[in-house]
Amino acid sequence: MEIVTFMAGEAGPAALWFAAFAVALAFFLRGFAGFGASLLSVSALSLIWPPVEVVPVIFLLEVLASAVLLPGAFAHVNWRALFWMFAGMVVATPLGLALLMALPAAAMALVIQAGVACAALALLAGIGPKHAPGKAASAATGLAVGGLNGAAAIGGPPAVLFFFSVPGREEMARASLIGFFLGTDLVAAGFAAWNGLYGSLEAWRFAFLAPVMVAAAFAGAHVFTRVDKALVRKVALIGLCLLALVGLMRGLMT
């Protein structure tokens, strides 16, 4: 009982059930489409716990999710695109951090989220590339990911748009996003550990939420194998629009 009280914090024991439900929904989407868990989880759990206690745990859950999903998706990952994307990201992240220091971060995040929503809507409407992007587009996406991640901590949407930009590549898109987020979340978790953000509270919450996350991620992956892949692309792009709208609402309310 003492452990439950410790994990729940001031929000009370019911907070743990809320957290488990939110994580289950978020990581079902992760298992199904390959992305979306972080923003949904952080948005929900920040209602009951301080973000500084939430974000480090989500990093660990994301790493574990990628680790359990990657074996089933490994053969479909576009490793060449990921290589060029990570190369661009390494170059652009310091530039994004420089922008963060020079421009209002809140206003920048609102503009980016609005742009992501518009781009996703355009792809849903059939406006976009008809052929698989090459290494130049991969590197350019990496530059966008690094710049946006450094400037506003929202580097994921460009990668989602990139991989789901062309119809008919849904299995590759999902698999590549699983590999992509494994790399980015390992780095993020490493920085969180370096800055002393992990303690006994985070360890207990991770231990409590990890089985829920694994079950939900596998359930999402199971559904993915049994639906029309064109539906997966639509769900991914609609989900990206909704996530961008959530980001917009959070930005307008803060």
Backbone bond lengths (Angstrom), bond angles and torsions (degrees), N, CA, C in turn:
res aa  C-N    CA-C-N  psi(-1)  N-CA   C-N-CA  omega(-1)  CA-C   N-CA-C  phi
1 M - - - 1.464 - - 1.520 111.38 -
2 E 1.334 116.38 -36.81 1.458 119.89 179.09 1.532 110.71 -64.00
3 I 1.335 116.55 -37.16 1.464 120.21 179.05 1.519 110.34 -66.33
4 V 1.342 116.99 -41.01 1.459 121.08 178.91 1.524 110.20 -61.18
5 T 1.329 116.29 -45.75 1.468 120.71 178.98 1.519 110.89 -62.98
6 F 1.323 115.96 -40.15 1.468 120.81 179.56 1.525 110.43 -63.66
7 M 1.353 117.04 -46.44 1.463 120.66 -179.37 1.520 111.99 -66.45
8 A 1.333 116.76 -39.67 1.461 120.36 -175.19 1.510 112.39 -69.86
9 G 1.335 117.06 -32.98 1.461 120.06 -179.16 1.529 111.26 72.32
10 E 1.316 115.64 -156.97 1.458 120.85 -176.08 1.526 112.13 -68.93
11 A 1.319 118.04 -19.19 1.465 120.61 -178.52 1.522 112.72 -71.77
12 G 1.330 118.61 -16.12 1.449 121.39 178.26 1.521 112.74 91.87
13 P 1.349 117.16 164.96 1.469 121.48 -175.88 1.520 114.52 -56.64
14 A 1.343 117.65 -31.37 1.466 119.71 179.85 1.523 111.57 -60.78
15 A 1.336 117.24 -23.14 1.466 121.04 179.54 1.520 111.14 -61.59
16 L 1.333 117.20 -32.04 1.465 119.70 -179.36 1.520 111.33 -67.69
17 W 1.337 117.22 -38.34 1.459 119.84 177.75 1.532 110.60 -69.01
18 F 1.311 116.09 -38.83 1.464 119.77 176.17 1.521 110.03 -62.04
19 A 1.334 116.69 -44.70 1.468 121.04 -179.84 1.521 110.78 -62.04
20 A 1.334 116.95 -42.61 1.467 120.61 -179.72 1.530 110.90 -63.64
21 F 1.338 116.66 -41.72 1.464 120.89 179.28 1.523 110.70 -64.14
22 A 1.345 116.83 -45.11 1.462 120.98 -179.30 1.525 111.07 -63.64
23 V 1.323 116.91 -43.11 1.463 121.08 179.60 1.527 110.42 -65.64
24 A 1.321 117.60 -38.33 1.474 120.73 178.92 1.523 110.73 -61.87
25 L 1.323 117.71 -45.87 1.464 120.68 179.01 1.527 111.17 -64.44
26 A 1.335 115.92 -46.09 1.466 120.40 -176.05 1.523 111.66 -63.51
27 F 1.329 117.44 -42.75 1.460 119.70 -175.59 1.524 112.43 -85.95
28 F 1.328 117.90 -14.12 1.459 118.78 166.33 1.527 108.97 -64.15
29 L 1.330 116.22 -44.89 1.467 120.54 176.12 1.526 110.88 -61.32
30 R 1.318 116.78 -39.41 1.476 121.64 178.81 1.527 110.48 -60.78
31 G 1.339 116.52 -45.28 1.454 120.03 179.40 1.511 112.45 -68.15
32 F 1.331 117.21 -30.87 1.453 121.42 -177.97 1.523 112.28 -79.69
33 A 1.332 117.27 -50.27 1.468 121.02 -172.91 1.525 114.05 -109.44
34 G 1.340 117.68 -13.35 1.460 119.78 178.13 1.509 114.76 94.80
35 F 1.331 118.86 -1.05 1.462 120.41 -177.94 1.525 109.02 -157.27
36 G 1.339 116.01 177.51 1.459 122.12 171.27 1.510 115.71 102.61
37 A 1.340 117.68 -13.92 1.465 118.94 -172.61 1.520 113.01 -69.87
38 S 1.329 117.19 -39.82 1.463 119.43 -173.34 1.521 112.50 -61.71
39 L 1.334 116.37 -52.83 1.459 119.03 -176.10 1.521 110.93 -63.60
40 L 1.327 117.54 -43.26 1.453 120.14 179.55 1.527 111.31 -63.90
41 S 1.332 116.68 -45.39 1.464 120.65 -178.48 1.517 111.48 -65.36
42 V 1.318 116.24 -48.38 1.471 119.71 -177.75 1.526 110.21 -63.84
43 S 1.337 117.31 -42.13 1.462 120.41 179.45 1.521 111.22 -60.73
44 A 1.335 116.54 -42.99 1.470 120.41 -177.89 1.525 111.78 -73.39
45 L 1.329 116.97 -49.49 1.457 119.75 -174.26 1.525 112.57 -70.78
46 S 1.333 116.62 -23.66 1.467 119.42 177.56 1.529 111.79 -70.39
47 L 1.333 116.83 -11.37 1.468 120.26 174.51 1.524 111.31 -73.51
48 I 1.330 117.23 -22.77 1.466 120.30 -175.88 1.527 113.37 -115.84
49 W 1.336 116.76 -25.47 1.462 120.98 -179.04 1.524 110.28 -130.72
50 P 1.327 118.05 155.02 1.465 120.07 177.14 1.532 110.70 -62.31
51 P 1.347 117.76 141.10 1.470 120.25 -179.49 1.521 113.83 -53.26
52 V 1.334 117.61 -33.81 1.464 120.31 -178.51 1.532 110.82 -64.98
53 E 1.349 117.64 -22.19 1.458 121.24 176.57 1.536 111.52 -91.14
54 V 1.329 115.78 -19.46 1.465 120.81 -174.91 1.527 112.18 -89.26
55 V 1.329 116.30 -50.97 1.461 121.33 -170.83 1.538 112.77 -58.39
56 P 1.343 119.92 -45.84 1.476 118.35 179.61 1.534 113.19 -60.17
57 V 1.338 116.91 -36.61 1.469 119.81 178.97 1.527 110.38 -67.70
58 I 1.330 116.86 -39.84 1.461 120.17 179.19 1.525 110.64 -64.38
59 F 1.323 117.64 -37.81 1.471 120.03 175.53 1.530 110.25 -54.94
60 L 1.340 116.72 -47.35 1.465 120.15 -178.89 1.522 111.39 -65.95
61 L 1.330 117.05 -40.73 1.466 120.00 178.15 1.522 110.97 -63.40
62 E 1.334 116.79 -38.32 1.465 121.08 178.69 1.526 110.85 -65.05
63 V 1.321 117.14 -43.11 1.465 120.48 178.66 1.527 110.11 -61.71
64 L 1.333 116.40 -45.31 1.463 119.95 179.39 1.524 110.96 -64.39
65 A 1.337 117.23 -39.55 1.462 120.46 178.74 1.525 110.69 -60.33
66 S 1.323 117.06 -46.66 1.463 120.03 178.44 1.522 111.16 -62.33
67 A 1.339 116.41 -38.99 1.464 120.08 -178.47 1.522 111.47 -64.63
68 V 1.333 117.95 -37.56 1.467 119.37 -178.28 1.533 111.86 -82.94
69 L 1.339 117.20 -25.12 1.464 119.95 -179.19 1.531 113.01 -88.47
70 L 1.336 116.91 -27.43 1.456 119.75 -172.75 1.525 114.21 -62.92
71 P 1.346 120.84 -39.82 1.470 118.57 -179.39 1.528 113.14 -55.51
72 G 1.330 117.44 -37.97 1.455 119.87 -179.81 1.514 113.87 -78.09
73 A 1.340 116.42 -14.29 1.463 120.42 -177.03 1.521 112.53 -112.70
74 F 1.321 117.18 -4.99 1.471 122.35 -169.09 1.523 112.85 -53.77
75 A 1.330 116.81 -43.79 1.469 120.47 -174.61 1.521 112.43 -66.72
76 H 1.327 117.76 -17.61 1.467 120.84 -175.91 1.531 113.01 -102.26
77 V 1.337 117.25 -1.26 1.469 120.09 -178.29 1.523 110.27 -70.81
78 N 1.327 116.38 134.83 1.466 121.67 175.08 1.533 107.56 -86.86
79 W 1.337 115.68 84.85 1.465 120.23 -174.02 1.519 111.97 -66.54
80 R 1.326 117.89 -33.00 1.467 120.73 179.06 1.536 110.50 -62.56
81 A 1.334 115.70 -45.73 1.460 119.21 178.63 1.523 110.91 -63.47
82 L 1.332 116.42 -39.16 1.469 119.37 179.69 1.519 111.26 -65.04
83 F 1.336 116.80 -37.96 1.467 119.80 178.85 1.528 110.53 -59.16
84 W 1.332 116.25 -50.49 1.458 119.53 -178.47 1.522 111.44 -68.80
85 M 1.305 116.58 -31.66 1.455 119.75 178.44 1.525 111.11 -66.99
86 F 1.333 116.13 -45.34 1.460 119.28 178.91 1.528 111.19 -66.25
87 A 1.334 116.78 -34.61 1.466 119.62 176.76 1.529 110.29 -61.49
88 G 1.327 116.44 -47.37 1.460 119.85 177.51 1.512 112.33 -62.84
89 M 1.333 116.72 -37.55 1.461 121.23 -178.91 1.530 111.71 -64.30
90 V 1.336 116.28 -41.60 1.467 120.59 178.80 1.525 110.79 -60.85
91 V 1.339 115.93 -40.23 1.471 120.00 -179.35 1.514 111.68 -69.23
92 A 1.335 117.02 -40.43 1.466 120.77 -169.35 1.525 114.50 -88.99
93 T 1.320 118.68 -20.96 1.466 119.50 -177.25 1.528 112.49 -57.72
94 P 1.341 120.25 -45.64 1.470 119.01 176.84 1.524 112.78 -61.41
95 L 1.353 117.12 -33.59 1.458 119.76 177.78 1.530 110.27 -66.65
96 G 1.314 116.28 -38.81 1.455 120.01 176.95 1.515 111.77 -64.07
97 L 1.326 116.41 -39.43 1.460 119.79 177.16 1.531 111.12 -64.30
98 A 1.330 116.10 -36.27 1.468 119.61 176.94 1.533 110.20 -64.79
99 L 1.332 116.81 -40.56 1.470 119.85 176.27 1.520 111.33 -63.02
100 L 1.338 116.36 -37.81 1.457 120.65 178.75 1.519 111.16 -59.02
101 M 1.319 115.59 -37.15 1.462 120.20 -179.95 1.524 111.89 -75.44
102 A 1.335 117.09 -23.53 1.462 119.89 -172.04 1.526 113.91 -101.46
103 L 1.349 117.77 -25.66 1.459 120.82 -174.18 1.526 110.42 -120.81
104 P 1.337 118.00 156.22 1.470 121.15 177.15 1.533 110.68 -63.73
105 A 1.319 116.87 115.99 1.468 121.07 -173.84 1.523 112.09 -63.98
106 A 1.337 117.60 -39.55 1.464 120.28 -176.87 1.526 111.14 -64.03
107 A 1.336 116.74 -46.10 1.461 120.22 179.90 1.522 110.52 -65.23
108 M 1.327 117.11 -38.32 1.462 121.37 179.49 1.531 110.57 -63.16
109 A 1.333 116.72 -42.35 1.462 120.71 -179.81 1.524 111.25 -64.02
110 L 1.331 117.46 -38.38 1.459 120.74 178.92 1.524 111.14 -63.69
111 V 1.331 116.45 -43.81 1.460 120.51 179.45 1.523 110.39 -63.34
112 I 1.328 116.77 -41.72 1.469 120.68 -178.68 1.527 110.82 -65.36
113 Q 1.342 116.14 -45.10 1.466 119.16 -179.70 1.523 110.91 -62.28
114 A 1.325 117.33 -40.45 1.466 120.60 177.84 1.527 110.66 -63.17
115 G 1.333 116.93 -40.46 1.459 120.99 178.02 1.513 112.23 -64.37
116 V 1.336 116.89 -40.64 1.468 121.23 178.27 1.522 110.35 -62.17
117 A 1.334 116.99 -45.05 1.466 120.69 179.56 1.528 110.90 -61.03
118 C 1.317 117.00 -43.12 1.472 120.57 179.79 1.528 111.15 -64.60
119 A 1.339 116.73 -41.39 1.460 120.41 -179.98 1.532 110.87 -65.03
120 A 1.331 117.07 -42.28 1.458 120.30 178.93 1.527 111.14 -64.55
121 L 1.329 116.89 -40.17 1.466 120.30 177.83 1.531 111.07 -64.05
122 A 1.327 116.18 -38.52 1.466 120.00 178.10 1.523 110.86 -62.80
123 L 1.325 117.78 -42.98 1.463 121.03 178.91 1.531 110.63 -65.38
124 L 1.328 116.65 -38.72 1.461 119.73 177.00 1.526 111.10 -62.15
125 A 1.333 115.75 -33.63 1.465 121.01 -179.51 1.521 112.66 -80.80
126 G 1.334 117.25 -0.77 1.459 120.59 178.59 1.507 114.26 90.59
127 I 1.339 116.99 8.80 1.463 121.30 178.57 1.524 107.88 -94.63
128 G 1.301 117.51 112.81 1.453 120.10 -178.73 1.508 111.27 164.30
129 P 1.336 118.08 -177.00 1.464 121.49 -177.87 1.520 111.64 -66.19
130 K 1.329 115.24 148.64 1.466 121.35 178.94 1.520 112.19 -105.75
131 H 1.333 116.54 -8.57 1.460 120.93 -179.81 1.527 109.45 -127.04
132 A 1.332 115.75 155.76 1.457 120.89 -178.96 1.526 111.07 -60.91
133 P 1.343 118.12 129.77 1.466 120.68 178.59 1.523 111.32 -64.44
134 G 1.342 116.34 151.17 1.455 121.87 179.54 1.512 112.33 -94.31
135 K 1.354 115.56 -164.78 1.458 119.09 -174.92 1.524 112.44 -69.22
136 A 1.341 117.74 -29.16 1.466 119.66 177.78 1.527 110.31 -64.67
137 A 1.342 116.25 -44.24 1.461 119.81 177.71 1.525 110.86 -66.29
138 S 1.337 117.35 -35.27 1.465 120.90 177.67 1.523 110.54 -63.52
139 A 1.335 116.03 -46.11 1.468 119.97 179.03 1.522 110.99 -65.03
140 A 1.333 116.57 -39.87 1.465 119.92 178.64 1.523 110.85 -62.91
141 T 1.339 116.59 -39.57 1.460 120.15 176.61 1.518 110.47 -64.53
142 G 1.336 116.34 -39.44 1.460 119.91 176.07 1.513 111.82 -60.98
143 L 1.342 116.75 -39.36 1.461 120.22 176.29 1.524 110.48 -61.42
144 A 1.344 115.74 -42.69 1.464 120.30 179.09 1.529 110.51 -65.05
145 V 1.340 116.37 -43.47 1.459 120.41 179.85 1.526 110.34 -60.65
146 G 1.335 116.21 -49.00 1.460 120.00 -178.75 1.511 112.12 -63.89
147 G 1.339 116.09 -44.10 1.454 119.53 -179.08 1.513 111.99 -63.86
148 L 1.326 117.29 -45.46 1.460 120.47 -178.56 1.519 111.52 -71.65
149 N 1.328 116.86 -33.90 1.454 119.63 178.31 1.522 110.62 -66.83
150 G 1.337 116.61 -42.72 1.448 119.61 178.52 1.512 112.78 -69.98
151 A 1.340 116.70 -35.16 1.462 120.28 -174.98 1.515 113.11 -83.42
152 A 1.338 117.52 -36.43 1.463 118.79 -172.67 1.529 113.72 -142.36
153 A 1.340 118.37 9.09 1.468 123.04 178.10 1.522 112.40 58.79
154 I 1.351 117.66 32.81 1.470 121.21 178.14 1.528 108.90 -133.58
155 G 1.320 116.04 58.95 1.452 120.07 -177.01 1.511 114.70 -83.35
156 G 1.337 118.90 -12.57 1.451 120.98 -175.98 1.520 116.12 -67.54
157 P 1.344 119.72 -42.78 1.475 119.76 -175.40 1.528 115.89 -53.71
158 P 1.346 121.12 -40.82 1.471 118.06 177.68 1.524 112.94 -59.82
159 A 1.336 116.97 -35.98 1.463 120.02 178.65 1.524 110.63 -67.00
160 V 1.327 116.76 -40.32 1.466 120.51 178.22 1.522 110.23 -63.15
161 L 1.333 116.42 -46.55 1.465 120.73 178.49 1.525 110.88 -60.20
162 F 1.324 116.69 -41.23 1.467 121.38 -178.68 1.525 110.82 -62.12
163 F 1.319 116.81 -51.15 1.462 119.58 -173.18 1.525 113.13 -74.93
164 F 1.336 117.12 -28.24 1.460 119.57 179.13 1.531 112.14 -99.39
165 S 1.334 117.29 14.64 1.464 120.11 -175.45 1.523 113.05 -70.39
166 V 1.314 117.19 -32.97 1.475 121.08 -175.63 1.524 110.20 -109.02
167 P 1.334 118.91 125.05 1.468 121.06 177.74 1.529 111.59 -61.02
168 G 1.320 115.89 150.52 1.453 120.88 175.96 1.517 114.70 91.36
169 R 1.343 117.67 -0.18 1.474 120.08 -178.84 1.531 110.26 -119.26
170 E 1.313 118.08 30.90 1.457 121.46 -171.46 1.533 112.94 -64.05
171 E 1.345 116.29 -39.35 1.467 118.80 -179.30 1.523 110.79 -65.69
172 M 1.340 116.88 -41.80 1.457 120.94 176.14 1.526 110.73 -64.95
173 A 1.337 116.59 -40.81 1.463 120.41 -178.21 1.526 110.99 -61.01
174 R 1.313 116.50 -49.52 1.470 120.29 -179.68 1.517 110.86 -62.09
175 A 1.346 117.21 -46.49 1.461 120.93 -178.20 1.523 111.27 -62.59
176 S 1.326 116.87 -42.12 1.460 120.64 -178.32 1.518 111.32 -67.47
177 L 1.326 117.14 -35.61 1.465 119.73 177.00 1.528 111.15 -67.04
178 I 1.325 117.16 -35.38 1.466 119.89 175.95 1.528 109.75 -61.00
179 G 1.352 116.74 -45.57 1.459 120.28 177.29 1.511 112.63 -65.77
180 F 1.332 116.24 -39.65 1.462 121.36 -179.66 1.525 111.02 -61.33
181 F 1.334 116.88 -48.88 1.459 119.61 -176.75 1.519 112.44 -72.91
182 L 1.322 117.87 -23.63 1.458 118.69 173.09 1.520 109.58 -61.35
183 G 1.338 116.43 -45.78 1.464 119.92 179.47 1.514 112.98 -64.82
184 T 1.342 116.85 -48.91 1.472 119.46 -176.38 1.525 111.90 -67.09
185 D 1.339 117.84 -37.64 1.464 119.64 -177.58 1.520 112.20 -76.58
186 L 1.327 117.54 -29.20 1.472 118.99 172.44 1.515 110.55 -62.08
187 V 1.339 116.53 -43.54 1.459 120.46 177.91 1.524 110.33 -63.59
188 A 1.326 116.98 -45.07 1.465 121.12 -178.70 1.533 111.14 -63.25
189 A 1.332 116.86 -43.92 1.462 120.09 178.87 1.526 110.85 -64.45
190 G 1.330 116.24 -37.13 1.460 119.78 177.28 1.524 111.96 -62.69
191 F 1.331 116.77 -43.49 1.459 120.36 177.45 1.528 110.89 -65.36
192 A 1.336 117.38 -37.98 1.459 120.51 178.16 1.525 110.62 -62.93
193 A 1.338 116.03 -42.59 1.465 119.84 177.79 1.521 110.83 -65.18
194 W 1.324 116.71 -41.29 1.468 121.51 179.60 1.526 110.74 -59.29
195 N 1.333 115.89 -34.23 1.462 120.36 -178.64 1.531 113.26 -92.47
196 G 1.310 116.88 12.72 1.454 121.10 172.91 1.515 115.23 71.65
197 L 1.331 117.26 31.85 1.460 120.22 -176.14 1.527 113.37 -90.98
198 Y 1.334 117.15 1.95 1.459 119.76 178.38 1.522 110.31 -111.19
199 G 1.313 114.85 128.35 1.453 121.93 176.30 1.510 109.64 -142.38
200 S 1.324 116.72 -164.40 1.466 119.80 -177.31 1.530 112.11 -65.48
201 L 1.345 117.71 -34.60 1.461 119.95 179.53 1.523 110.57 -62.17
202 E 1.328 116.84 -48.41 1.470 121.13 179.95 1.528 110.83 -63.79
203 A 1.327 116.38 -37.59 1.465 120.12 -179.86 1.532 111.08 -64.52
204 W 1.333 117.53 -43.36 1.458 120.58 179.82 1.527 111.04 -67.57
205 R 1.321 116.89 -42.31 1.471 119.25 179.51 1.525 111.29 -65.07
206 F 1.319 116.70 -38.77 1.466 120.16 176.67 1.524 109.72 -62.89
207 A 1.334 117.46 -44.81 1.465 121.06 -179.73 1.530 111.31 -62.04
208 F 1.327 117.00 -35.48 1.465 121.32 179.38 1.525 111.47 -72.20
209 L 1.333 117.12 -41.77 1.468 121.23 -173.27 1.525 113.36 -87.22
210 A 1.330 118.34 -22.19 1.465 120.36 -175.39 1.532 113.37 -59.06
211 P 1.351 120.54 -46.43 1.470 118.56 179.03 1.526 112.77 -62.16
212 V 1.335 116.72 -36.44 1.470 120.88 177.10 1.523 109.65 -62.91
213 M 1.330 115.32 -45.35 1.463 120.45 -179.12 1.518 111.55 -62.16
214 V 1.326 117.58 -45.95 1.464 121.09 -177.82 1.528 110.49 -62.26
215 A 1.323 116.94 -44.96 1.462 120.20 179.50 1.525 111.14 -61.98
216 A 1.336 116.66 -42.99 1.466 120.57 -179.13 1.524 111.27 -67.38
217 A 1.332 117.21 -41.44 1.462 120.45 -179.99 1.525 111.34 -64.11
218 F 1.327 116.74 -42.45 1.468 119.60 177.67 1.526 110.96 -66.01
219 A 1.333 117.00 -36.01 1.468 119.85 177.54 1.520 110.38 -63.86
220 G 1.342 116.89 -43.37 1.455 120.32 177.49 1.513 111.87 -63.00
221 A 1.339 116.85 -41.00 1.460 120.69 178.15 1.528 111.13 -65.12
222 H 1.327 116.57 -36.80 1.465 120.70 178.78 1.530 110.21 -63.62
223 V 1.338 116.52 -43.68 1.465 120.00 179.14 1.525 110.06 -64.97
224 F 1.344 116.99 -38.52 1.463 121.18 -179.78 1.520 111.72 -55.99
225 T 1.322 117.52 -40.23 1.466 120.80 -176.71 1.524 112.41 -72.22
226 R 1.324 117.78 -10.44 1.459 120.72 -173.07 1.525 114.67 -118.05
227 V 1.319 117.09 11.44 1.470 119.35 179.17 1.524 109.77 -121.58
228 D 1.321 115.12 163.60 1.458 121.87 175.68 1.520 108.75 -63.37
229 K 1.336 117.03 127.50 1.462 120.49 -174.64 1.532 112.05 -67.17
230 A 1.338 118.01 -24.83 1.464 119.22 174.92 1.522 110.42 -63.79
231 L 1.339 116.44 -32.50 1.464 120.73 176.53 1.524 110.75 -66.12
232 V 1.338 116.45 -35.80 1.461 120.58 178.84 1.529 110.24 -60.15
233 R 1.333 117.02 -43.61 1.462 120.35 179.53 1.525 110.73 -62.49
234 K 1.317 116.57 -43.45 1.462 119.82 179.46 1.524 110.90 -63.20
235 V 1.321 116.26 -44.58 1.466 120.02 178.59 1.525 110.27 -61.86
236 A 1.338 116.96 -41.74 1.462 120.99 -179.36 1.529 111.22 -61.99
237 L 1.329 116.52 -46.01 1.461 119.49 -177.18 1.528 111.58 -72.29
238 I 1.327 117.06 -38.81 1.464 119.57 175.21 1.528 109.81 -64.77
239 G 1.342 115.77 -41.76 1.467 119.28 176.78 1.514 112.17 -60.83
240 L 1.328 116.64 -38.99 1.461 120.25 179.13 1.532 110.03 -65.16
241 C 1.336 116.84 -40.55 1.476 120.38 175.77 1.530 110.53 -59.30
242 L 1.336 116.02 -46.15 1.459 119.64 -178.61 1.522 111.91 -65.10
243 L 1.338 116.16 -40.24 1.460 119.66 177.85 1.525 111.08 -63.87
244 A 1.345 116.34 -39.14 1.459 119.74 177.05 1.529 110.55 -64.07
245 L 1.335 116.32 -39.06 1.463 119.51 178.23 1.527 111.09 -66.34
246 V 1.333 116.78 -38.55 1.467 119.95 175.15 1.531 110.05 -60.43
247 G 1.342 115.84 -43.91 1.464 119.44 177.36 1.515 112.16 -61.62
248 L 1.332 116.85 -40.68 1.462 121.09 177.44 1.525 111.09 -61.75
249 M 1.328 116.71 -45.08 1.458 120.93 -178.96 1.520 110.94 -64.46
250 R 1.324 115.92 -42.21 1.468 118.85 178.17 1.519 110.68 -62.58
251 G 1.346 115.86 -41.07 1.454 119.07 -179.40 1.518 112.37 -67.13
252 L 1.335 116.94 -37.49 1.474 120.06 -179.54 1.526 112.26 -72.75
253 M 1.337 116.19 -25.57 1.469 119.08 -178.00 1.521 112.63 -88.05
254 T 1.349 117.10 -11.02 1.474 119.32 -179.30 1.514 110.73 -101.46
